[in-house]
Amino acid sequence: MRLGGKDDNAQQLIAIGAAIRACRRDQGISQEELAYKAEIDRSHMGKIERGERNVSLLNLIRICAAL
């Protein structure tokens, strides 16, 4: 199975970020609080939520655990 090109990858990162943001907002916590709980820099968390960074598996696990 072959994944799509750069545009598909960008859309996937945006979708992951949007899902993280939605879960965070549903729980009523700030981006700063989530970043603190996940032990990720707040500015990096913002970039993840906007789909600007390719979140590593380990950071994704941290975010999920924090949520």
SVG drawing of the C-alpha trace seen along z (x, -y; Angstrom):
<svg xmlns="http://www.w3.org/2000/svg" viewBox="-17 -29 26 31">
<polyline fill="none" stroke="black" stroke-width="0.4" points="0.0,0.0 1.3,-3.4 0.5,-6.6 -0.4,-9.7 1.9,-12.6 2.8,-15.7 -0.7,-17.2 -2.2,-14.1 0.4,-14.1 -0.3,-17.7 -4.1,-17.0 -3.4,-14.1 -1.3,-16.2 -4.1,-18.9 -6.7,-16.2 -4.6,-14.9 -4.1,-18.3 -7.8,-19.2 -8.7,-16.0 -6.2,-16.8 -7.6,-20.4 -11.2,-19.1 -10.5,-16.6 -8.6,-19.3 -11.5,-21.8 -14.1,-19.1 -12.2,-18.6 -12.0,-22.4 -8.3,-22.6 -6.0,-25.1 -3.3,-24.4 -0.7,-25.4 -2.2,-22.9 -2.2,-20.1 1.4,-20.9 2.4,-20.9 0.7,-17.5 2.2,-16.0 5.7,-17.5 5.8,-19.2 6.7,-22.8 3.5,-25.0 4.6,-26.5 5.3,-23.0 1.9,-21.9 0.3,-24.8 2.2,-23.7 1.0,-20.2 -2.6,-21.4 -2.3,-23.5 -0.8,-20.6 2.5,-22.4 4.6,-19.6 4.8,-15.9 4.1,-14.7 6.3,-11.8 4.7,-8.6 6.1,-9.2 4.7,-12.7 1.3,-11.4 1.3,-8.9 2.1,-11.6 -0.7,-13.8 -3.2,-10.9 -2.2,-10.0 -2.6,-13.7 -6.0,-13.9"/>
</svg>
